[in-house]
Amino acid sequence: MNSFENWFCASGFWRYITERKWLPWALEGTDLGEHVLEVGAGPGAATAELARRARSVTSLEYSHDFCVRLQTKVNAASVVQGDASVLPFASQTFTSAIAVLVLHHLRSSDAQDRAFAEVFRVLKPGGIFVALEIQDSWLTRVAHFRSTFVPVLTGGLNVRLCAAGFSNIRVTNRNGGFRVRAERI
Ligand SMILES: C[S@@+](CC[C@H](N)C(=O)[O-])C[C@H]1O[C@@H](n2cnc3c(N)ncnc32)[C@H](O)[C@@H]1O
């Protein structure tokens, strides 16, 4: 991530709109169940709200610095350092998984597909995967200057998530972003 993203994701503003606007929209009609996996938690804008909605939260994060920060800041979650494409969890551990603005940070579309397959693997049958993403635009490209940005195209998502094993896939657009909901039957 670049300095702008580091600052923005750790800001009170981002946490506020994540809690008040983006999570309620992403989780509309979705029960997270007992144990939610937060993929790519960053500084934790979504973590406390997820902890209010599920009995148990495990936050996976690639960056060691973010893991340390998260561990000291949010008591409600158990923090694990790791890679979304090779999840360090047993199969069928979680009732739900969520990735907020994370997929475009994975280094290739192959890595994204591996993450989809890994999320499917660690979900229990009946588990739900939810993701929030941004569209590809000049603005999002500028915001990711000197950062990783592998845009996820909504057009191919259904096929990619199906290939990972998911069913009942729904993609909904809104104001330059989109939400994804997919089920492990
Ligand atoms: C734009 S931030 C979003 C953070 C948080 N979800 C939020 O909404 O504030 C993307 C996060 O994904 C993390 N990330 C990047 N690659 C990852 C990977 N392979 N596995 C897990 N997390 C990763 C980054 O370290 C960063 O914290």
The ligand as an ORCA input file, in Angstrom:
! r2SCAN-3c Opt
* xyz 0 1
  C      -6.988     -1.193      1.214
  S      -6.512     -2.152      2.609
  C      -8.081     -2.510      3.318
  C      -7.954     -2.783      4.780
  C      -9.277     -2.994      5.507
  N      -9.990     -4.140      4.992
  C     -10.110     -1.758      5.442
  O     -11.153     -1.774      4.788
  O      -9.714     -0.759      6.037
  C      -5.989     -3.708      1.923
  C      -5.401     -4.632      2.968
  O      -5.156     -5.904      2.383
  C      -3.939     -6.387      2.920
  N      -3.378     -7.415      2.032
  C      -2.710     -7.238      0.876
  N      -2.339     -8.419      0.358
  C      -2.788     -9.370      1.213
  C      -2.706    -10.795      1.240
  N      -2.092    -11.460      0.261
  N      -3.269    -11.442      2.259
  C      -3.896    -10.770      3.261
  N      -4.008     -9.419      3.290
  C      -3.459     -8.733      2.290
  C      -3.068     -5.141      3.012
  O      -1.959     -5.324      3.869
  C      -4.076     -4.136      3.520
  O      -4.135     -4.117      4.915
*
